[in-house]
Amino acid sequence: MGAEAGWDHAADAVVVGSGNGALTAALCCHEMGLPDVVVLEKSGQYGGTSSISGGRVWIPNNHLAAEAGASDSLQDARAYLRAALPRTSRPGASRPTCARRRA
Ligand SMILES: Cc1cc2nc3c(=O)[nH]c(=O)nc-3n(C[C@H](O)[C@H](O)[C@H](O)COP(=O)(O)OP(=O)(O)OC[C@H]3O[C@@H](n4cnc5c(N)ncnc54)[C@H](O)[C@@H]3O)c2cc1C
């Protein structure tokens, strides 16, 4: 479908949001050869929570850090999440999810 069907714009991919997740998806679409990728952002500025974050990606207990000699564990990650996320630290709340997966 294109303009003849009454659309304002036709695109190969439409990405909703403009945080790290959405912009990564948009870049991947472009890298995969889609020439027309549209990013839709509902707020007045791009970036979402990503734009005010620390900017480093935290992947607890990941295999790359382990191979580089860093010491980390699921227990440490759980302890950090319990301290940082008040809801999950309440008695009876479900445990934070930390599973070790290979990318
Ligand atoms: C102060 C702070 C520091 C942080 N530091 C770190 C850190 O150091 N390391 C780390 O790994 N994580 C950190 N985080 C967490 C991290 O920022 C978020 O997990 C991450 O940015 C989420 O990215 P996202 O792409 O999923 O969503 P966001 O970056 O929140 O992007 C979502 C976007 O989608 C838009 N949107 C939503 N609904 C619609 C819609 N219907 N239509 C159009 N647009 C829509 C929103 O307006 C927003 O712009 C931090 C968070 C905060 C608040």
The ligand as a Gaussian input file, in Angstrom:
#p B3LYP/6-31G(d) Opt

LIG

0 1
 C       18.894000       7.835000      36.108000
 C       19.003000       6.533000      35.368000
 C       20.267000       5.970000      35.150000
 C       20.381000       4.737000      34.474000
 N       21.630000       4.217000      34.252000
 C       21.774000       3.061000      33.596000
 C       23.077000       2.518000      33.317000
 O       24.123000       3.089000      33.657000
 N       23.153000       1.329000      32.670000
 C       22.026000       0.659000      32.257000
 O       22.168000      -0.410000      31.661000
 N       20.776000       1.160000      32.474000
 C       20.626000       2.328000      33.126000
 N       19.362000       2.830000      33.373000
 C       18.209000       2.107000      32.825000
 C       18.130000       2.408000      31.317000
 O       18.205000       3.810000      31.115000
 C       16.816000       1.864000      30.735000
 O       16.649000       0.510000      31.077000
 C       16.862000       1.994000      29.217000
 O       17.206000       3.316000      28.850000
 C       15.536000       1.609000      28.616000
 O       15.685000       1.757000      27.222000
 P       14.458000       1.539000      26.265000
 O       14.937000       1.759000      24.864000
 O       13.815000       0.240000      26.588000
 O       13.399000       2.636000      26.699000
 P       13.495000       4.304000      26.791000
 O       14.913000       4.755000      26.663000
 O       12.729000       4.667000      27.960000
 O       12.772000       4.694000      25.458000
 C       11.391000       4.480000      25.277000
 C       10.917000       5.590000      24.348000
 O        9.690000       5.202000      23.743000
 C        8.812000       6.306000      23.751000
 N        7.467000       5.755000      23.659000
 C        6.819000       4.978000      24.557000
 N        5.596000       4.672000      24.116000
 C        5.481000       5.233000      22.879000
 C        4.445000       5.276000      21.910000
 N        3.270000       4.642000      22.118000
 N        4.654000       5.945000      20.772000
 C        5.832000       6.581000      20.547000
 N        6.869000       6.599000      21.432000
 C        6.670000       5.926000      22.588000
 C        9.129000       7.016000      25.049000
 O        8.688000       8.353000      25.027000
 C       10.658000       6.903000      25.067000
 O       11.289000       7.957000      24.368000
 C       19.215000       4.058000      34.012000
 C       17.950000       4.644000      34.217000
 C       17.842000       5.860000      34.869000
 C       16.469000       6.489000      35.065000

